[in-house]
Amino acid sequence: MHFTKMHGLGNDYLYVYGEAPENVAELSVKLSERHFGAGSDGMIYISKSDIADFKMRIFNADGSEAKMCGNGIRCVGKYVYDKGYTDKTKITVETLSGTRTLDLTVENGSVSWASVDMGKAEVGERKSLTALDTALEYIPVSVGNPHAVIFTDDAESVPLASFGPVIEHHKDFPDGVNAEFVQVIDPRKLRMRVWERGSGITMACGTGACASVSAAVKNGYCPFDEFISIQLDGGALRIKVDRNFNVTMVGPAKTVYEGEAYDIT
């Protein structure tokens, strides 16, 4: 099986063109393992779509299927353009969260950046939960997938490896949740660290960044209709939220290497 390893700010996946096989969950677990596999946060399959230019399916490192991946979809845009599946710089991609539109920036014949219309964020009111005997306030946000955005004075000091799995599997989230710890640096800059549902700590999460900026805008920490820089472990994304909570994400997409997987049965 041929695959391409790509990443958006260190959020890395193995990309395959074609329909996902029946044993895709097993494959994603096996190939994502960072010591005995290729090493990734999961696998993304790209195929033709009846309603868009392309379709993407996302499988986490634990084999579960995700509805949407902001960093992943930018790499899908780079994949299909760089490999000649399209010559368009504006494409649509079908996901389990709906169809998304990408504007691709091409430099020297290949895609380097992509702007993604991420759809509308649904931002709820503050709620509270207890994790590791600690009371935490969070803001529930849906960007096609569920997020718990927690604002903190110091994102660097949060014991993410301890809090993350507890929040992901908390009784308030029967289907699991992505957990973001967010620090407001200034009205146009945020710092975020993330525990992703099904993958654990990752270098970046595009939907998490969109959820975090949406929560920050709704609560008055950041302005509407302006790009906000949000610093993740793997680098920065630029996110804009309009007054109807439609979200635009801009960020890079990189190819790491091409590979062949042989022992996949």
HURAUR-V334726 format. One record per helix or strand. SS is the DSSP state (H for helix, E for strand). FROM is the first residue (numbers start at 1). TO is the last residue. If there is no record, write none. Layout:
ss=SS from=FROM to=TO
ss=SS from=FROM to=TO
//
This chain:
ss=E from=2 to=8
ss=E from=11 to=17
ss=H from=24 to=32
ss=E from=42 to=47
ss=E from=54 to=60
ss=E from=65 to=66
ss=H from=70 to=82
ss=E from=90 to=95
ss=E from=98 to=107
ss=E from=110 to=120
ss=E from=122 to=131
ss=E from=134 to=142
ss=E from=146 to=151
ss=H from=155 to=157
ss=H from=160 to=168
ss=E from=178 to=186
ss=E from=189 to=196
ss=E from=200 to=201
ss=H from=206 to=218
ss=E from=228 to=232
ss=E from=235 to=241
ss=E from=246 to=252
ss=E from=254 to=260
//
